[in-house]
Amino acid sequence: GRELHAGKVSPQILFAEISQQLAAHPHLALEVLQWRVLSQWPDSDTSVPAKGPTETGPWREITLTGEVTGFSGDYQKAFQQINALLKSFENSRRYSVVQALKMPIEVNPKLGVTGDSADSRSIGVARFTIRLIRRASGAAS
């Protein structure tokens, strides 16, 4: 709509930024990229910091889903590769939120360590989902 033409961050710019970050991490393959416009900070979402940045919206929420290519069952290495991507998004300082929603291995004090390998359809696949939130009009606070 009109927001894309009023000096806001266009999908092409978002795609270019994300592609640039992913290019530095060749062992990670993007499968799905979703984005939406948020008119206000998602305070009701308990997984997002309750107190948003001082700037007002609109915001872009980008969700990346992908997998570690050539995964051989080494969950620690997969975790490190995904963590390196998260760090590169954080270091870009373009995003108010950089968050892993799903990692190939999850650590829960009550459940211990769990991974996707328990699902017979995903043996040999290390999937991840990352959420990014940034101001629609430029750099994050």
Buried (B, 14 or more C-beta within 10 A) or exposed (E): EEBBEEEBBEEEEBEEBBEEBBEEBEBBEBEEBEBEBBEEBBEEBEEBBEEBBEBEBBBBBBBBBBBBEEBEEEBEBBBEBBEEBBEBBEEBEBBBBBBBEEBBBBEEEEEEEEBBBEEEEBEEBBBBBBBBBBBBBEEBE
